[in-house]
Amino acid sequence: MTRVLPTWVCLFVTLGWVLAGCERSPTAPSGGGVRIATTSPAVGIMLRDFGAAELAVGRSGYDIALDPTLPVVGDAAGIDLERLSALRATHAFVETGASAPPAGLVEVADASGFELVTFELTSLEQLIEVAQAVHAVVRGQVDAGPAPADRFAAALEPDSALADAGAVLLLIPGTPAAALGPGSVHHEVLVAMGGRSALEGGRPYMPVDAEDVLAISPDAIVVLAPGEGEDWASLLGSYSALPVPAIERGRVAVLRDADVLMASTSTLRFADDLRGVLLGWAEDE
């Protein structure tokens, strides 16, 4: 049977964050024996973070978290339906975006008897929903820890003091560099916890040249550079000499978590690291 995750309206701000499930998540079959295939690297990270990597039997071609010897069942470019049907999976998590499931996928799921979960992952709400669904499947098999909704609620608790750090630009180094703006999960995290974004408009991912950064004039810059050992000046290159408040005051931090760019349970670590950086700058004020 095909299961397409609905759009939840589960994350909102009143006096704090309230998260609630709007429909039951996929569940593990009674008796155990869960075997999970996924075309999403985000789900691979979730399985690893939940201590359930051993339940995976198939992975994304872009996976960075699971056993690299696992068979690749597909990615955004396509799915190997024959391989997927041969894995005897009990669940398949397939990231489809806003599109319908690929042709033949529903038929393979029906013939093979696995529960198909298709989803879009472009927002913080959707991220929490998918994490909840994966957690629901594995929690009876491993000690998966607290529910993701509870963990995100704690990580995103608003703190008005964070605004004192000033207007923050989230930047991925490169030539040109790229800013993470409205519509990106990282931008949503910054705003949700009470931080101020240096970008009031724009797109989730925006290449920015030196003139753009001058025009934005951020008070602080957080560089997302997974695994990079260079200091911020080396990572930013010519941008490091720009006469903007962040550079002039040395308010530049580098977050180096290997999964920092991924929208997954790794976003919890990003939120914790970002909060620590902003609190340090806020206390300086």
Secondary structure, DSSP 8 states (H G I E B T S, - for coil): -EEE------EEESSSEEE--SS------TT----EEES-HHHHHHHHHTT-GGGEEEEETT-SSS-TTS-EEEETTEE-HHHHHHTT-SEEEEE-TTS---TTHHHHHHHHT-EEEEE--SSHHHHHHHHHHHHHHHTTTS---S-HHHHHHHHT---GGGGGG-EEEEEE-SSSEEEE-TTSHHHHHHHHTT-EES-SSS-SEEEE-HHHHHHH--SEEEEE-TT--S-HHHHHGGGGG--SHHHHTT-EEEE--TTTTSSSTHHHHHHHHHHHHHHHHHHH-
